Amino acid sequence: MSARRTTVVAEPRGQVALVSVGFPVLGAVVVWGLKAIAGWVAGLPWAPMQGPFRLVASIPEPWATVGSVAVGAVLGLVVAGIAAHERLVVEVFNEGVELLRGGKHRSFDRTLVSGVFLDGKKLVLLGVDTGELARESHDLKPEALADAFQTHGYQWLDDGDPYRDQYRRWVDGTPDLPQGANALLKVRAEALRKDDKEDAAELRDELSRLGVVVREEKKRQYWRLARPLP
């Protein structure tokens, strides 16, 4: 049995390495810089947060320098870890698509995917019912994504969303929505306000099961209905 031919689209290794190394270095430099000016800031009567700056200025050397560099590097590592967790990897093959992010993966059978397009910094997989199977943020090269999907015979939509003209702005109590959709959209609006991406994504999936396709612009929600399958 031959191995499955897969095209993987991911951020370049150099870019990943730059984030992994650069963020800890940048963090160390920034915190060390704050330590270096702590005594000066503590002497300014109008400066805010003088208490913490006085405390930092009172730490003897070399512990102040060693501590500031270590704390900054750790903070940078945390930020780099968050970036790695949010990084999207796309695997495309003739039989389907896999999206990997933060140790989780979503698989989509080829027969369910009717088209693929980019909506700004979002990668969107369209279903055969005109609904959206996935809408994922990414920092990948558009050319690499287009080439990967076209190589495996998927319909790549250069003009973007073919249903963009069907979206309507959502307001609480909007008619013509399936039962329960308004309540989900209301909760999702709150999740967007709080920048709770995980909850917003889960609620998008719930709406999708009701046949409602939703996207947002500056935390405003827009919706359309998917076409019922026979």
C-alpha positions as CSV (number, residue, x, y, z in Angstrom):
1,M,0.0,0.0,0.0
2,S,1.5,3.3,-1.1
3,A,2.0,6.2,1.4
4,R,-0.5,9.0,1.3
5,R,0.8,12.0,-0.7
6,T,0.4,15.0,1.6
7,T,1.2,18.7,1.1
8,V,1.9,20.5,4.4
9,V,1.6,24.3,4.7
10,A,3.2,25.7,7.8
11,E,5.1,28.8,8.8
12,P,8.7,28.8,7.6
13,R,11.2,27.2,10.0
14,G,13.3,30.4,10.0
15,Q,10.2,32.4,11.2
16,V,9.4,29.9,13.8
17,A,13.0,29.9,15.1
18,L,13.0,33.7,15.1
19,V,9.9,33.8,17.3
20,S,11.2,31.0,19.6
21,V,14.6,32.7,20.1
22,G,13.8,36.3,19.5
23,F,11.0,36.7,22.0
24,P,13.0,35.5,25.0
25,V,15.9,37.7,24.0
26,L,13.6,40.7,23.5
27,G,11.9,40.0,26.8
28,A,15.3,39.9,28.6
29,V,16.4,43.2,27.0
30,V,13.2,45.0,27.8
31,V,13.1,43.9,31.5
32,W,16.8,44.6,31.9
33,G,16.1,48.1,30.4
34,L,13.4,48.7,32.9
35,K,15.7,47.6,35.7
36,A,18.4,50.0,34.4
37,I,16.1,53.0,34.7
38,A,14.3,52.0,37.9
39,G,16.4,54.3,40.1
40,W,15.8,57.3,37.8
41,V,12.0,56.7,37.6
42,A,11.8,56.2,41.4
43,G,13.3,59.7,41.8
44,L,10.6,61.4,39.7
45,P,7.9,62.7,42.0
46,W,5.2,62.6,39.2
47,A,6.0,59.1,37.9
48,P,3.4,56.4,38.5
49,M,4.1,53.0,40.2
50,Q,7.1,54.4,42.1
51,G,6.8,51.7,44.7
52,P,7.7,48.8,42.4
53,F,10.5,50.9,40.8
54,R,12.0,51.7,44.2
55,L,11.9,48.0,45.1
56,V,13.7,47.1,41.9
57,A,16.3,49.8,42.4
58,S,17.0,48.5,45.9
59,I,18.0,45.1,44.7
60,P,21.9,44.8,44.9
61,E,24.0,43.8,41.9
62,P,24.6,41.4,40.3
63,W,21.3,40.0,41.4
64,A,19.3,42.8,39.9
65,T,20.8,42.3,36.5
66,V,20.7,38.5,36.7
67,G,17.1,38.5,37.9
68,S,15.8,41.0,35.4
69,V,17.4,39.1,32.5
70,A,16.0,35.8,33.8
71,V,12.5,37.2,34.3
72,G,12.5,38.8,30.9
73,A,13.6,35.6,29.2
74,V,10.9,33.6,30.9
75,L,8.2,36.1,29.9
76,G,9.5,35.9,26.3
77,L,9.3,32.1,26.4
78,V,5.7,32.3,27.6
79,V,4.8,34.6,24.7
80,A,6.7,32.4,22.3
81,G,4.8,29.4,23.7
82,I,1.5,31.1,23.2
83,A,2.5,31.9,19.6
84,A,3.4,28.3,19.0
85,H,0.0,27.1,20.5
86,E,-1.9,29.4,18.1
87,R,0.1,28.5,15.0
88,L,-1.9,26.8,12.3
89,V,-0.6,23.9,10.2
90,V,-2.6,22.8,7.1
91,E,-2.2,19.3,5.7
92,V,-3.8,18.7,2.3
93,F,-4.2,15.4,0.6
94,N,-6.4,13.9,-2.1
95,E,-8.8,12.3,0.3
96,G,-9.2,15.2,2.7
97,V,-7.8,18.1,4.8
98,E,-6.5,18.3,8.3
99,L,-6.1,21.5,10.3
100,L,-3.7,21.4,13.3
101,R,-3.5,24.0,16.0
102,G,-2.4,23.8,19.6
103,G,-2.2,20.0,19.7
104,K,-5.7,19.6,18.3
105,H,-6.6,18.6,14.8
106,R,-9.8,18.8,12.7
107,S,-10.2,16.4,9.7
108,F,-12.5,17.0,6.7
109,D,-13.3,14.4,4.2
110,R,-12.7,15.5,0.6
111,T,-16.4,14.7,-0.3
112,L,-17.5,17.4,2.2
113,V,-15.4,20.2,0.8
114,S,-16.9,22.2,-2.1
115,G,-14.3,25.0,-2.2
116,V,-11.6,26.9,-0.4
117,F,-10.9,30.6,-0.1
118,L,-9.2,33.3,1.9
119,D,-11.2,35.9,3.8
120,G,-8.5,38.4,4.8
121,K,-6.4,36.4,7.3
122,K,-8.9,33.6,7.6
123,L,-8.8,30.3,5.7
124,V,-12.3,29.1,4.9
125,L,-13.4,25.6,3.8
126,L,-16.8,25.6,2.2
127,G,-19.2,22.6,2.6
128,V,-21.4,21.1,0.0
129,D,-24.4,22.7,1.7
130,T,-22.8,26.2,1.2
131,G,-22.0,26.3,4.9
132,E,-18.5,26.7,6.3
133,L,-16.7,23.7,7.6
134,A,-13.9,25.7,9.0
135,R,-12.8,29.4,9.3
136,E,-9.3,29.6,10.8
137,S,-7.0,32.5,11.4
138,H,-3.5,32.0,10.0
139,D,-0.2,33.6,9.2
140,L,0.6,31.4,6.2
141,K,1.6,32.4,2.7
142,P,-1.6,32.7,0.5
143,E,0.4,31.4,-2.5
144,A,1.4,28.3,-0.6
145,L,-2.1,27.6,0.5
146,A,-3.5,28.1,-3.0
147,D,-0.9,25.8,-4.5
148,A,-1.4,23.1,-2.0
149,F,-5.2,22.9,-2.5
150,Q,-5.0,23.2,-6.3
151,T,-2.3,20.5,-6.5
152,H,-4.7,18.1,-4.9
153,G,-7.6,19.1,-7.1
154,Y,-9.7,21.3,-4.7
155,Q,-11.6,24.2,-6.0
156,W,-9.6,27.3,-5.0
157,L,-11.8,30.4,-5.1
158,D,-9.5,33.3,-6.1
159,D,-12.4,35.8,-5.8
160,G,-13.1,34.9,-2.2
161,D,-16.5,34.1,-0.6
162,P,-19.0,33.4,-3.3
163,Y,-21.8,34.0,-0.8
164,R,-20.6,37.3,0.6
165,D,-23.7,39.2,-0.7
166,Q,-26.0,37.0,1.3
167,Y,-24.7,38.1,4.8
168,R,-26.9,40.3,7.0
169,R,-26.0,42.2,10.1
170,W,-27.2,40.5,13.2
171,V,-29.2,42.3,15.9
172,D,-30.9,40.7,18.9
173,G,-34.3,39.3,17.9
174,T,-33.5,39.1,14.2
175,P,-36.3,37.2,12.5
176,D,-35.9,34.4,9.9
177,L,-33.3,32.6,12.0
178,P,-33.8,29.0,13.2
179,Q,-35.1,28.5,16.7
180,G,-32.3,29.0,19.3
181,A,-30.0,30.8,16.9
182,N,-30.7,34.3,18.3
183,A,-29.8,33.1,21.8
184,L,-26.5,31.6,20.6
185,L,-25.6,34.7,18.7
186,K,-26.3,36.8,21.7
187,V,-24.0,34.7,23.9
188,R,-21.4,34.8,21.1
189,A,-21.6,38.6,20.9
190,E,-20.6,38.6,24.6
191,A,-17.7,36.2,23.9
192,L,-16.5,38.4,21.1
193,R,-16.7,41.4,23.4
194,K,-14.5,39.6,26.0
195,D,-12.2,38.4,23.2
196,D,-12.9,34.8,24.2
197,K,-11.9,33.1,21.0
198,E,-12.4,29.5,22.2
199,D,-16.0,30.2,23.3
200,A,-16.7,32.1,20.1
201,A,-15.4,29.2,18.0
202,E,-17.5,26.7,19.9
203,L,-20.6,28.8,19.4
204,R,-19.9,29.1,15.7
205,D,-19.9,25.3,15.5
206,E,-23.3,25.3,17.4
207,L,-24.7,27.8,14.9
208,S,-23.4,25.7,12.0
209,R,-25.3,22.7,13.2
210,L,-28.5,24.9,13.0
211,G,-27.6,25.9,9.4
212,V,-26.4,29.4,10.3
213,V,-23.1,30.7,8.9
214,V,-21.6,33.5,10.9
215,R,-18.6,35.8,10.5
216,E,-17.5,38.9,12.4
217,E,-16.0,42.3,11.5
218,K,-14.7,44.4,14.4
219,K,-16.9,42.2,16.8
220,R,-20.0,42.9,14.7
221,Q,-21.7,39.6,13.6
222,Y,-23.0,38.9,10.2
223,W,-25.0,35.8,9.2
224,R,-26.5,33.9,6.4
225,L,-28.3,30.5,6.1
226,A,-26.7,27.4,4.6
227,R,-28.6,25.6,1.8
228,P,-30.5,22.5,3.2
229,L,-29.2,19.3,1.8
230,P,-31.8,17.1,0.1
